[in-house]
Amino acid sequence: MAQTESAPAHDVRLEDVALAAVAEACASARGASTSQEDQFLRHIAGVVGANGRSLTEAMAQCMRAPAPVDARLVWLAGELHIARLELLAVALAAAVEDNPLFGRVLAHVQTPVGGSRPTLGLLASSFEQAFDTDASVLPALLNGPAVKSGLLWVLNDTAPLPERPVMVPAPLCLAMAGHDSQWAGTTIGLEDTAKVPLPDSIRAQARQHAAALNGEVRRALALRTGSPAEGRSVALAIASALHKRPVFIETDKVTGFGPWLLLRQLLPVFVQELTPGERRRLSSLPGYDGPILAVCGPDGSIEIAQGAAASWSLPIPSQDGRRALWLAALGHPARSQGDAEAERDIVTLAEHLARDHRHGTGRIAHLGRLSHHHAALAGRSIPDHSDVLAAAWTGEGSGLDALAEPLRASVPDEALVAPATLRADLDALMLRCRAREDLADGLGASASTRYRPGVRALFTGPSGTGKTLAAGWIATRLGLPLYRVDLASVTSKYIGETEKNLSQLLARAEQAEVILLFDEADSLFGKRTEINDANDRFANAQTNYLLQRIENYDGIVVLTSNSQARFDDAFARRLDFIIDFPLPGPDERRALWQSHLGPRTKLESSELNQLAVLVDLNGGQTRNVVLAAAVHARRARREIEFTDLLSAIEAELRKLGRQLPIELAVRS
């Protein structure tokens, strides 16, 4: 039986057939030229045409029984419906990237116009002559799926069509050889250190979403979370359920990604950061019609050419789920050492953290890693609660510090001087914060419908009455970081930028579970005005967005203002607490003096009573007086005396345009 009918074609590759077609069209290759390039052309032509085999027959054999190096390319051609002449063009363009002799030969036959990559003119003339095709090859190449999918790139747009070279990108060449490579702006998979342990509930939902995505053409799913690490880990779980690997895409230059995804069995995961109201259409991936994922925050919408993507907002794990995650994050080093007491400490800490804090999956993993670092700095083998609290001040690469100022100082009970009614209101607020997760459980439908665990409180009162101090006291009691929002960083004169900044701030704060403090909040959340011009319209639109976003905020937020009257009535409805901070009366002023001076003060009780009755100062002004008096006492190397306080009080009152009371002036 003739070899052309039965012999395997493994001795001939697609690139050989393509180069043999070039040799047939090249006069120098058929002549007596002794150049190395022409000799190589004649050699390839002889191998392909052995035993009278025609180029058409050789091509058919390569398709029926491809050589191992061609197997992936032939499979890909079937997936993309690439015609045979396009396939030869791809094979020849890819061969140049792997075999320098192929490049030298093409540069030789294309002299003086072309280079080492095949041009459209060379491919068209060679294939039309060698395969005796009726159709014009050049339009077929330009309009075929190889070019449309990005498998074959046409370069040099300014040159005439016949002189334009074609190439196969290096990542695709490596993919056809069975190797991974990185496109700029992409990452395949996750390193083990970057994986976030997921609770069983999230894994089960990930499998369900994978089943929904599987088999559907161009179906997209947006994974919404404030933790990039958690979103990527969930994407990894979905990809694993689909028997693929995720590739995280942070670029819009995706030409050629379709064939690459098919060759390497990759699941595209677009990493997006959207602003409120923004509609982002994901870049199309010609040649790829499988499922698509996107990892993004809570705002904006994700779309593909077929319409809006489905959305999955990754939930906060249940208390039992958080306990398991904390145990995994804090580790069990004591178990291997046989230290039962230390292991019990870890279990107790995990139970406490799971019960009192609503951390997300990614945040727990992040805090666990940092807690071990802080424990090592302190010389401990296992983390304790102080290590977790220290780690909580570090964001998960979120940049929270750029939009808010951390207030790290703890506020003990004795530092908060407040009348009984104010203390009762603050205690009620703190209890609401502790019970916020399951507060609506067991209540009626009207109470549980649309319930969100966020807590919103407004502190009103004159400056210096302890509003910021009270926020710090609550944060200290709850064991949560406190961040004061920097209004200069949040607000912007450009339309939409304030909403964008606030959205990013709230999303990051939600994920990190911190308390946000908005000082002078009426500048952001103030009353809406009548619309007289475009500026009023945009200002009202901004206020509307801020009101809605605060209502949907999942964390704890404290706002301060000198007057409740400055707020819109609709905003007051969205608040859980409105707590008034009155100016201190005599009893509170005495407690303030005692709290600022400390328990070892040398002042007589009668002197403290006199200051409390005669000097009408708030807490902030009292602090200023005590610090100024401490300067005088430090210079004299003694304890603070009554005369030091009188001198400092007189200076403080001068700032306010007031005079020292006559009863005290006689003693100064």
Secondary structure, DSSP 8 states (H G I E B T S, - for coil): --HHHHS-STT--HHHHHHHHHHHH-HHHHTT---HHHHHHHHHHHHHTGGG--HHHHHHHHHHS--GGGHHHHHHHHHHT--HHHHHHHHHHHHHHH-HHHHHHHHHHTTTT--SS-BHHHHHHHHHHHHT-SS-HHHHHHHSHHHHTTSSEE--TTS-GGG-BEE--HHHHHHHTT-----TTEEES--GGG-----HHHHHHHHHHHHHHTT-TT-EEEEE-S-HHHHHHHHHHHHHHTT-EEEEE--S--TTHHHHHHHHTEEEEEE----TT-EEE----TT--S-EEEEE-SSSEEEETTEE-EEEE-----HHHHHHHHHHHH--HHHHHT-HHHHHHHHHHHHHHHHH----HHHHHHHHHHHHHHHHHTT-SS--HHHHHHHHTS-SS--GGGTEEE------GGG----HHHHHHHHHHHHHHHT-SSTTTTS-HHHHTT----EEEEEESSTTSSHHHHHHHHHHHHT--EEEE-HHHH--SSTTHHHHHHHHHHHHHHHHT-EEEETTTHHHHB------SHHHHHHHHHHHHHHHHHHT--SEEEEEES-GGGB-HHHHHT-SEEEE-----HHHHHHHHHHHH-TT----HHHHHHHHHH----HHHHHHHHHHHHHHHHHHTS---HHHHHHHHHHHHHHTT----HHHHTT-
